[in-house]
Structure formats: C-alpha cells, structure tokens
Amino acid sequence: MHFFEREMRGNKYRMAAQSVWDSAKGRSVARQVILGPVDPPLKADLGDTRTVGTRAVGDVGALLWVAEQLDLIGHIDRACGDHGAKHGPTVGEMVLAVALQRVCAAGPKRDLAQFLDESLPLVSCLRASAFTGQAFHRMAQAVTERELEVAQVALAKAAVGRFKLSTDVLAFDTTNFDTHIATTTAGELARRGHAKSKRSDLRVVGLGLLVSETGHVPLMYRAYSGNGSDQGVLESCLEGLGELHDALDAGERRSRPASRTLVRDGGFWSPQLELNLDLVGYYSVISLPLSHAAGEKALVFAARRGAMKKLSGDLADVRAARTRAAVGELDRTLIVVESEELREGQKRGIAVALIKATAELEKLARLVDAKKIRRASLTHRAKKALRREHLSTFVIVDVGGTEASPTLAWRVDEDRRRVLEQTRLGRRVLCTDQHSWTTERIVHAFRGQWNVEELFRRAKKGGIAPWGPSFQHADGSLRLHTFATVIGLMLVSLVRIALDADESVRKMMESLAEIRATLVRTTTGGMGRRPTVALAPELTIRQRRAVKVFELARWMPSLVSCMATRARPDERS
C-alpha cells in the first residue's frame, strides 16, 4: 500500500491506496481509503472521556509487512487469475485475510469481517464487510490445486530472495487434522485413515509440508486424502519439487544449479522414489525402518566392538557407526546413530506396554483355565497383545492344546530384552547418497526433520496458526483453507527472522499482540459528532524495535511519540 496526505474541505487526512490488477478489464484498478485525520482534535475534555474498545496493531501489522515484502497478494492473484469476487476481494486478499485470522484470532469465516474491523492495519482498501464466508467458499470452488501450487512456488522464491533463507537441506513430513464431517457428506479429501490424534471415528485431512533448514519456513505444501500413503504424497509432489528447485536457484541468484538434499523419515522409502528424486535434482537423507534388510545389516555392523564412535562439535554426546552398502540396487552410505535420550524414552514406552500386555495375557490365562476361549481366538488375542513396542522380541508366548481345549504359557526373556536394549533401542539407521558429507553433517541434516514437526505443532489445536476447528466441508474449501493456514505459518516464521527474536514464537506473537490501540471517545466542547481517538500503549524495548522493523507507525502515527519515552527499569536489556 501507498500512504499519503490529502486535503478535503479544509482538513488534512491520511490516505492509503493500492493498485489491484483486474484481469477482466485488462488493467489496474486503484483503491483508496481514509485512515483518519492528520491532526488530532485541538480540544478535548478529559473529564468526559470513556474507552470504547481496542484495535490490533502489532501482530497484524507485522504479518502484513512480511506479506508486502513478498508481494504475496500479487503472486497469488497472478497464479489464480480472475477467481476473485466481483467488486470484492481478490483471491490473494482473501487468502491473506484468512491467514491473518488463523494466526491472530482463529475462528470461523463468518467472523472474518469482524476480525478485520478490529485491526488498524488493512489487508485491502475494501470494506471489511466484503470479506464474507460465502465469498471465500465461492472462490474456493473455482481455484484449482495447480494454481495454488504455482502460487506457493512463487512465494517460496520471493521468501528465499528477500529473507536470504538457506535451502540446501529441506525437510519433508506429513500429518493430518481431524474434521467433524459426517460420513454421508461427499468429498475426497476428508477420509478415515491413520489419525495422528488416535481417533478412528473421525475423517481426517492430510498435509504434507516441505520446510527450509533454517527459520522453519514452509516452502511447499500438499493437501491430500486422509487415507493416502506418505510415499504417494511425496510422489505426487515430484513435479512441484522440480519447479521449486529451479525457482529457489533463481531466488538465490545462483549461476549454477544448487545441490539440495531432501530429508524425510522411513515412511517415504522406495527405490523408485529415490531415483525419481535424483531426476528432479535432489539428494536424499532418510531414516530406514529397522526392519529393512539394509537396516538390519547396518545394526549388525554397529554391534561390532569399536564400530560406534563419538562425533565431534555440537554432537559430542552422540555415537555413530558409518558404513557403505547396497540398499537394493542403490549405492548408499548408512549411518547408525545412537541417542541415549531416545533409548530412555523407548524403554519407558516398553515398560508401559509390558504392563498392559501382562494384564491381557493374565486375562487370557484365566479364560483358558475356565475353558471359555478357543485356540484360534487365543492365538489372535495373544499376538494382538504383543503387537506394540518390540514386545514380541522378548515376551515368549506358547499356545498349545486343541481348538476346544487350548493351553497358554508365557514368560519374559530378560536376556533377549537386554540384547534388544543394547543393539536396537535408541538407534536409527540413516541412509543417504551424500557420500562426500561427513557423519556430523549427515546427522545434523537429519535432525532438521524437527523443523517440520515444530510447524505441525504450531498448526495443531492450541498452536500459533491452528488448522482447526474447520467449518468447511467441500474439498475446494478445505484445500484453500489449508493453503491459507500454511501461508499463516510462513508469515509467522518470516516475522521471527525479520525481528531476529531469541524468544519462542509464541512469546514473540504474544508480545506483538500487546501492541494495541485503545480507542477513547471524548468531546471537543463544540457541535458535531464526538471524535474517537486512538491512544498508543506503553511499549517495551522489544516492542519498540518491532515498531521500527515492521513500520507500524504507518497505521498508528502516535506510536512514534511512545518511542521518545524511556523504558521501564525492569524492561531494560
């Protein structure tokens, strides 16, 4: 937006203007809105003043500043064409408005206009009442998945170029979100699958996310059916990954193609996928399942005397064994990493699972003694009791007898349990084609997977930009809602980079949210409407820095007057 002053009827007013491309008319359309008078009221009776509300400035203004740096609205509108509402917001404006709402005051689309009205920074020069749930759902049915992918790649390129992100290592992972859509409601996205919340009665929507190594910035996403496989999701992203690879090279202004590495967990392994990633320009670091044949061989190698060695630098408390072997027909470097923290956590999980399994086996023993269970059912229930947490490795169960009169004997083999703890627990097998990397670099790159998990925590219920609760049922609405949520996560991550904050994201956003204008209504002692004045809050040192970085005084000039006052003694740093 552009800010200027204009004189009308002898009074000066602050104006904001923006230019929006109208694809139907083939030209730009100018919009203007009055922000308020330049000069404050000359006379006010403080004895007749009352507070009439507050308006958000800090959090919304910071997110909008980042969106302006990326030209977010422009990139989305160019990718999505003329799907915006007639005489209403464009797709880019609507997506940005929903993203701001997800971050600052998550709620249904019917509250979107009220949220915009309660914020001084403006998404658009249009009235807030134009941002309705109906307008959102209408454009959601018109926007295609391909258009959103093009917009996401363009925004990733802009973010890398503007905020100097490191994209040599990218982490990919998936999660899903619960919906409360009825079974009879038609749709392809919301399906019953392996819900992360452990609820089997709800339909879920899946989200795959590609995140930069630094800054937790999502660069690409994919919404998929809740019953889809992780491997299938990544395969569907291959075309977009190739486009993203080229776009990031352009954003970083590289003269030669970059060497990028994709980090993911064991659910995404297949030889064909490895070859496909190589074709689109990515190296690979993956955590192999311990049950994989190559993983078993690597564990045997690591069990040799002297194979596990301590790493250097920040990983001095980590031990690892390195070997090179064929994984199928692929030549790969295998790293067995040992983590004491992981081992202790797995041991606690095994202890809890063993208590539950013991109770179930004792119950089965009582049924056998009472001759109230058949052998087939006994075998099935015994296997089910030992299904989790490596229990079948060291809990020995012997089912004998006949079908009508079975017998049951079981015991815990402590020797096998000790071998399990020493050779498998606390260990991961990393597989990569980055043969020239040091062991420390490979382990550090894999730990970047935490970046995606951190973003998923922010998108879950109670997080910074929660995906739910979701109040839309159509696939198009779910897809656009997911896109807006990812945009919200992206803006929050870039706000943290721009502010160079050393505190958590939650505390940073709470501090920005405290920069609010207090509206007071007073009297001038004359005729006419009682004016409303926005009073600036008292700012901490961090908040003052945010006012400068994100240019919040554009929306509230009186914030400048707060900058001249001294900070409170307990806030100096």
VENTAHU-V45687 format. One record per helix or strand of 2 or more residues. SS is the DSSP state (h for helix, s for strand). FROM is the first residue (numbers start at 0). TO is the last residue. Records with the same first field share a line. If there is no record, write none. Layout:
# VENTAHU-V45687
SS: FROM-TO  FROM-TO
This chain:
# VENTAHU-V45687
s: 1-7  10-21  26-36  49-55  168-177  203-211  217-224  259-263  281-287  308-309  318-326  329-337  394-400  405-411  426-431  515-520  531-534
h: 45-47  57-69  71-79  90-103  108-116  127-129  132-141  144-162  229-235  237-250  265-267  270-278  292-301  312-314  339-368  374-384  390-393  413-422  438-446  448-458  474-498  504-512  540-548  551-553  558-562  568-570
